[in-house]
Structures are given as structure tokens and as C-alpha cells.
Amino acid sequence: MDVDATLADTPLPIRADAQLGAGVESAESAVSLTDVLHELDRRQREHRRIGFIAAVIKKFSDDQGGQLAALIAYYGFVSLFPLLLVLVTVLGFVLQGDPGEQQRLLNGALGQFPLLRDQLKLHSLSGSGVALAVGIAISLLAGVGITGATQNAFNRIWSVPFKQRPNFIFARLRGLRLLALLGAMSIISTTAAGFVGSASHGPVKVACGIIVAFVFNLALFMTAFKLLTAVELSWRVLLPGVIVAALGWQALQHLGGFYLDHELKRTGPLYGVFALVLGLLALLYLGALITVFAAEINPVKARRLWPRSFFSGTLLDADKRALTAAAEVEERVQQENVEVDFDSPD
């Protein structure tokens, strides 16, 4: 047997130092990614404007803003269909026995909604006292749910302890008192914004619609931010978040008007219902997200809760104050006092 030939044909073993080198390269790539993230975090803390935006995002995450917005959108979505029932019933009382007026309504904005459009085409509207009573009752319950969820969101955003918030009954009564005012302003601003998405109006009417909608959106969010929070806040403190919320909500209103006038009216009965439901759900959730995010701007600015660190290893002064306020929220009775301390970094 030729030993030299056998050894020549045998593959060389993998060297231990080669394996070690691969492991080192992998570790270096992992470390380099961590270093990059820490470098980005350091840079955002050094830039005032970027650091402020990052702090708002951080607080939005700490407050679980997505869940707060989802609850607001849920109650808003639930309230729409009882309101639609009330609208159809009221139209039935007003337009009963007047086919000409019903046809004009069909050719107008309300005729673009699939549910109303099919009802107007196939049947003559007639009012029902029972349907009106049921629709109003469910709408009020859902409306109180909206104001309750919004109060909870704003109080959490401002780190209001539970012991300083109104109890269950007074919170619902407070929300019920504001429901009519906030609902009326929302309807007016949405109606005015609808002119922008319609192709049947000239530039003057479109401009007037934009201005009127923005003014009522400012009033709507200023009233909501101030009266649905359990602490006394000045108008000046609330103004930055109010402007952001008004601009964002108005953009959604214009988008919804465009969608209604150019897309929804072209759909068939079945797909029109799906398009209406999914479109409303998306619109409400995006609107709630914008509202909660805009509300986060005010405490970050008023309490100087920036810059913030995105890594728990290095806690800045703003981090400690924000975390302390978040812990003190859980104080539920007057005798309870939550104290927070932080371990020194190793």
C-alpha cells in the first residue's frame, strides 16, 4: 500500500484557528451593529430637534400609545352604525312621501354611501320611533365610551395618578356633557373638509372649506385636550399638540372625502359595504393614532422630557423623570405614595 499516495488524497482537516477566525468575524459584526445603534442614539441626543422628536416617540412607546389609540378607534367605530341608524330614521321622518326630495338626496353626498344609496334606490324611506330610540341610546353609550377612552389616554399621557382622576360616574358624566359639543364640532369640520375632496366645487369653495375645517379642528382638539384631562393645563401649553393634531386630522378628512367622491361611489353594493367598513376603520384608527401622538408632544415639551436614551444601560435625567412619573400613575388612594429610585450603573 502506497502510504504517501493515500496521505496525498486525504483532505486536510479544518484548522482550529480558521474556526476561531469565523467566530471572531461574527462577533465583530454583531458588536458593530450594537455600536452603530448606540452611535445613532448618541447623535439624536446631541441634536435638539431630532432629540425632541425621538423623545416623543419614546414616550408614545412607553405609554403604549398604539393600544390607547386602538381603544378610541374601537368605540368610534361602534358608534358609527347606531348614528347611521339615527340618520336613516330621521331622513325617513323628514322625506316620507316626498320622492323628489329623496332623488335629490340620492344624487348628493349621502347617496355615495353604499348602505344609504341602496336603501334610497330600492325603498322609500319611512321613520320608526323604536329605531330612533334604539339608535340614540346605543350612540350615546358608544359616545361615552369614546370620551372615557380619550380621558384615560390623556391622563396617562400627562401621568395623572389614578387617585387624582374623576371616579367612574363623574368621568362618564363629564364625557357626556362634552359629547354634544365635540360631536358638533367634528361634524362641522368633516363636512367642511368634504368640499376639498369633491370634484364638483370650485377653488373658492375648496379654499373656504379648508379654512373652516382647520378652524373647527383647532377648536375641537383644544377643547378635547383641555377638558378631557384631569389636570389644569394652559392653552399655551396645549397649542403645539393641538396644531399637529388639527393638521393631521384634516389631512385624513380630505383623504376620506377624496376616497368617498372618487372611489367609493364606483363600487358595487357588496364591495361598497366592505370598502366603507374597512375605510372607516382605517380612518378612525389613523385619526386616533395622530391624536395620541400629538397629545404626547405637550408633556414632553412642557416638562422638558428630552433628550431620552433608547438603551436602558444609560439613563439620562429626562429618562428618570419620565419613568418616575409613569410609576406614580399607579397611586390609587390618597394614602398611597409610590417612591422610585434607580440603581447606579455598574
C-alpha positions in Angstrom: 0.0 0.0 0.0 1.4 3.4 -1.0 1.1 5.4 2.2 2.3 8.6 0.5 -0.4 8.4 -2.1 -3.1 7.8 0.5 -2.0 10.8 2.5 -2.0 13.0 -0.6 -5.6 12.1 -1.4 -6.8 12.7 2.2 -8.4 16.2 2.6 -6.7 18.5 5.1 -8.6 19.0 8.4 -10.3 22.3 9.2 -7.8 24.3 11.2 -8.9 25.4 14.6 -7.6 28.9 14.0 -9.9 29.2 10.9 -12.9 28.2 13.0 -11.9 30.8 15.6 -11.5 33.4 12.9 -15.0 32.8 11.7 -16.4 33.2 15.2 -14.4 36.4 15.7 -15.8 37.8 12.4 -19.4 37.0 13.5 -18.8 38.6 16.9 -17.3 41.6 15.3 -20.3 42.1 13.0 -22.7 41.8 16.0 -20.7 44.2 18.0 -20.5 46.6 15.1 -24.3 46.6 14.8 -24.6 47.4 18.5 -22.1 50.2 18.1 -24.0 51.7 15.3 -27.2 51.7 17.3 -25.5 53.3 20.2 -23.9 55.9 18.0 -27.3 56.8 16.5 -28.7 57.1 19.9 -25.9 59.4 21.0 -26.3 61.6 18.0 -30.0 62.0 18.4 -29.4 63.2 22.0 -26.9 65.8 20.7 -29.4 67.4 18.2 -32.1 69.4 19.8 -34.9 68.9 17.2 -34.1 65.3 16.4 -33.8 64.5 20.1 -37.2 66.1 20.8 -38.9 64.0 18.1 -37.2 60.9 19.4 -38.3 61.7 22.9 -42.0 62.0 21.8 -41.7 58.6 20.0 -40.1 57.1 23.1 -42.9 58.4 25.4 -45.5 57.2 22.9 -44.0 53.7 23.2 -43.7 53.9 27.0 -47.4 54.9 27.3 -48.4 52.1 24.8 -50.0 54.7 22.6 -51.0 52.2 19.9 -53.2 50.4 22.3 -54.7 53.7 23.6 -55.5 54.7 20.0 -57.0 51.3 19.2 -59.5 51.6 22.1 -60.5 55.1 21.0 -61.0 53.9 17.4 -63.0 50.8 18.6 -65.6 53.0 20.4 -65.6 55.4 17.4 -66.3 52.6 15.0 -69.0 51.1 17.2 -70.8 54.5 17.4 -71.0 55.0 13.6 -73.6 52.4 12.9 -76.1 53.5 15.5 -75.6 57.0 14.2 -76.3 55.8 10.7 -79.5 54.2 12.0 -80.5 57.5 13.6 -79.7 59.4 10.3 -81.7 57.0 8.2 -84.7 57.2 10.6 -84.6 61.0 10.8 -84.5 61.1 7.0 -87.4 58.7 6.9 -89.5 61.2 9.0 -88.4 64.2 7.0 -88.6 62.7 3.5 -91.6 60.4 3.9 -93.9 60.8 0.9 -91.6 63.1 -1.0 -89.9 61.1 -3.8 -88.5 64.2 -5.4 -86.5 65.1 -2.4 -85.3 61.6 -2.0 -84.0 61.6 -5.5 -82.1 64.8 -4.8 -80.6 63.2 -1.8 -79.6 60.2 -3.8 -77.7 62.5 -6.2 -76.0 64.3 -3.4 -73.2 63.4 -1.0 -75.3 61.0 1.1 -76.1 59.0 -2.0 -72.4 58.0 -2.2 -72.7 55.7 0.8 -73.5 52.2 -0.3 -75.9 51.4 2.5 -77.9 54.6 2.1 -77.7 54.5 -1.7 -79.2 51.0 -1.9 -81.9 51.9 0.6 -82.8 55.1 -1.4 -82.9 53.2 -4.7 -84.9 50.2 -3.6 -87.2 51.5 -1.0 -88.9 54.7 0.1 -87.7 55.9 3.5 -90.0 55.8 6.5 -89.4 56.8 10.0 -89.6 54.5 13.0 -89.8 55.7 16.6 -88.4 52.5 18.0 -85.4 52.6 15.6 -84.7 56.2 16.5 -84.8 55.5 20.3 -82.5 52.4 19.9 -80.1 54.3 17.7 -79.8 57.3 20.0 -79.4 55.1 23.1 -76.6 53.0 21.6 -74.9 56.1 20.1 -74.8 57.7 23.5 -73.3 54.7 25.1 -70.7 54.4 22.4 -70.0 58.1 22.6 -69.5 57.9 26.3 -67.1 55.1 25.6 -65.1 57.4 23.2 -64.8 60.2 25.8 -63.9 57.7 28.5 -61.2 56.1 26.4 -59.9 59.5 25.4 -59.8 60.7 29.1 -57.9 57.6 30.0 -55.4 58.2 27.2 -54.8 61.9 28.0 -54.5 61.2 31.7 -51.9 58.5 31.1 -50.0 60.8 28.7 -49.8 63.5 31.4 -49.0 60.9 34.1 -52.0 61.8 36.2 -52.2 59.4 39.2 -55.4 57.3 39.4 -56.2 59.0 42.8 -56.4 62.4 41.1 -58.7 61.3 38.3 -62.5 61.5 38.5 -64.3 58.3 39.5 -66.3 56.1 37.2 -69.5 58.0 37.5 -68.1 61.6 37.3 -65.9 60.6 34.4 -68.9 59.4 32.4 -70.9 62.4 33.3 -68.1 64.7 32.2 -67.8 62.9 28.9 -71.5 63.0 28.3 -71.5 66.8 28.8 -68.7 67.2 26.3 -70.1 64.7 23.8 -72.6 67.0 22.1 -70.0 69.9 21.8 -67.2 67.7 20.5 -69.5 65.8 18.2 -71.0 69.0 16.7 -67.5 70.5 16.0 -66.3 67.2 14.5 -69.3 67.0 12.1 -68.9 70.7 11.0 -65.1 70.2 10.4 -65.7 66.9 8.5 -68.4 68.5 6.4 -66.3 71.5 5.5 -63.3 69.3 4.7 -65.5 67.2 2.4 -65.7 70.1 -0.1 -62.0 69.6 -0.8 -62.3 66.0 -2.0 -65.3 66.7 -4.2 -64.7 67.5 -7.8 -67.9 69.5 -8.1 -66.7 72.6 -6.3 -64.6 75.5 -7.5 -61.3 76.7 -6.0 -63.0 79.4 -3.8 -65.3 76.9 -2.1 -62.5 74.5 -1.7 -60.3 77.2 0.0 -63.2 78.2 2.3 -63.7 74.5 3.1 -60.1 74.1 4.1 -60.1 77.2 6.3 -63.4 76.4 8.1 -62.4 72.8 8.6 -59.0 73.9 10.1 -60.6 76.4 12.4 -63.1 73.9 13.8 -60.4 71.2 14.1 -58.3 73.6 16.2 -61.3 74.3 18.4 -62.1 70.6 18.6 -58.7 69.5 19.7 -58.1 72.4 22.0 -61.4 71.7 23.8 -60.7 67.9 24.0 -57.1 68.3 25.2 -58.0 70.7 27.9 -61.4 69.4 29.2 -60.7 65.7 28.9 -57.5 65.8 31.0 -57.9 65.7 34.8 -55.2 68.3 35.5 -55.4 72.1 34.8 -53.4 72.9 31.6 -53.0 76.3 30.0 -54.0 76.9 26.4 -50.4 77.9 25.5 -49.1 74.5 26.8 -51.6 72.6 24.7 -51.1 74.6 21.5 -48.2 72.6 19.8 -50.0 69.3 20.1 -53.3 70.9 19.0 -51.8 72.3 15.8 -50.2 68.9 14.9 -53.5 67.0 15.7 -55.6 69.5 13.7 -53.3 69.3 10.6 -53.1 65.5 10.7 -56.8 65.0 11.2 -57.7 67.5 8.5 -55.4 65.6 6.1 -57.3 62.4 6.9 -60.6 64.2 6.3 -59.5 65.4 2.9 -58.3 61.9 2.1 -61.6 60.5 3.2 -63.5 63.0 1.1 -61.5 62.1 -2.0 -62.0 58.4 -1.3 -65.7 58.9 -1.0 -66.1 61.1 -4.1 -63.7 59.3 -6.5 -63.6 55.6 -5.3 -66.4 54.6 -3.1 -69.3 55.6 -5.4 -67.9 53.4 -8.2 -68.1 50.2 -6.2 -70.9 47.7 -6.4 -73.3 47.0 -3.5 -71.3 44.2 -1.9 -67.8 45.6 -2.4 -69.1 49.0 -1.5 -70.1 47.8 2.0 -66.7 46.2 2.6 -64.9 49.3 1.2 -67.0 51.6 3.5 -66.4 49.5 6.7 -62.7 48.9 6.1 -62.1 52.5 5.0 -63.9 53.9 8.1 -62.0 51.6 10.4 -58.6 52.6 8.9 -59.6 56.3 9.0 -60.6 56.1 12.7 -57.5 54.2 13.8 -55.1 56.6 11.9 -57.0 59.5 13.4 -56.7 58.1 16.9 -53.0 57.5 16.4 -52.5 61.0 15.2 -54.4 62.4 18.2 -52.5 60.3 20.8 -49.1 61.1 19.2 -49.9 64.8 19.0 -51.0 64.8 22.7 -47.6 63.3 23.6 -45.9 66.4 22.3 -47.2 68.6 25.0 -45.9 66.9 28.2 -42.5 66.3 26.5 -42.2 70.0 25.7 -43.8 71.3 28.9 -41.8 69.1 31.3 -38.6 69.0 29.1 -38.6 65.2 28.9 -35.8 65.2 26.3 -33.3 64.1 25.3 -34.1 60.4 26.0 -32.0 57.3 25.7 -33.3 54.3 23.8 -31.0 51.9 25.8 -31.6 51.1 29.5 -27.9 51.0 30.2 -27.6 54.8 30.3 -30.4 56.6 31.9 -30.5 60.4 31.5 -32.2 62.9 33.8 -35.2 63.0 31.4 -35.4 59.2 31.4 -35.5 59.1 35.2 -38.2 61.8 35.5 -40.4 60.2 32.8 -40.1 56.7 34.4 -40.8 58.1 37.9 -43.9 59.9 36.7 -45.1 56.7 34.9 -44.7 54.7 38.2 -46.5 57.3 40.2 -49.5 56.9 37.9 -50.4 53.7 39.8 -51.2 55.6 43.0 -54.9 54.8 43.5 -55.8 56.0 47.0 -54.8 59.1 48.9 -52.7 57.2 51.5 -50.6 55.5 48.7 -47.3 57.1 47.7 -45.0 55.5 45.2 -41.3 56.2 45.5 -38.8 55.4 42.8 -35.1 55.0 42.9 -32.6 53.8 40.4 -29.6 51.6 40.8 -26.2 53.2 39.9 -24.8 51.8 36.6 -22.1 49.2 37.0 
